[in-house]
Amino acid sequence: IWGYELNGREYAIIGSSRGTHFFDVTNPSSVVMVDFIQGRDTGSQIVHRDYHDYRGYLYMVTDEGDGSMQIVDMSYLPDSVKLVYDQDTAIKLSHNIFIDTAVGKMYSCGGGNSKKFNVFSLANPLSPQLIYRCDLDIPWWASTVGTSGGYVHDVFVRNDTAYCNAGSGMFVVDFSSTPVLLGSISSYPDKGYNHSGWLSEDGNTYIMGDETHGKKLKMMDVSDLSNITFLDTVGITDRYAIIHNQIIKGELMYVAY
């Protein structure tokens, strides 16, 4: 799911096994589906789709089947949307994408577990250009990041600084020029499979979620990336609960289990 606002109206963008559904939710008591874009591949095996918008375009990926990256022009809302790109040359499969809107770069995590972590330029929003396939183009990447040859499961990026959640731990990389590892942490209390995270607005705290049943959120002090330190755990205690995603807005964090 992804949220989008245009000209005072709010939209919920929801992925399904068929494709992507666009709902006008401005009036919560009268939700209207305004359009639908079918995925390159459809069916019950398609269980992951992910989204991020940039400069009025929505970027859409999937992690299963005979996939592609699709780009939709959102300027036609509230009446409709328009599919303007559907290719598998840049991305065929991706587990997650994250766009660093400040600098116009898109990061793609996973994808059939083949392409570990890719970075694209969106200088031309309708023609993503590969900058790095990290496991091949960065000599130290595959032996340093994570435990699966450089596989990154999810990422948060701000101003070229990428916080890579990679199963065995979290790795922070500067992509402003030649990639540099700024810091990492692979040992911390209540550890599980490092799944995702989000950076506070002041940039001092990173909240990680381990995708392991019964684990809590980890609050990390990242004010000094050369010395990332554990602060605390927070969350419910339930051996059946599993953290999935978290987002920070202002002084509040929203987390899904």
Secondary structure, DSSP 8 states (H G I E B T S, - for coil): -EEEEETTEEEEEEE-SSEEEEEE-SSTTS-EEEEEEE-SS-STT---EEEEEETTEEEEEESSSS--EEEEEGGGTTT--EEEEEESSS-S--SEEEEETTTTEEEEE-STTTS-EEEEE-SSTTS-EEEEEHHHHSTTHHHHSTTTTS--SEEEEETTEEEEE-BS-EEEEE-SSS-EEEEEE---TT---EEEEEE-TTSSEEEEEE-STT--EEEEE-SSGGG-EEEEEES---TT----EEEEETTEEEEE-
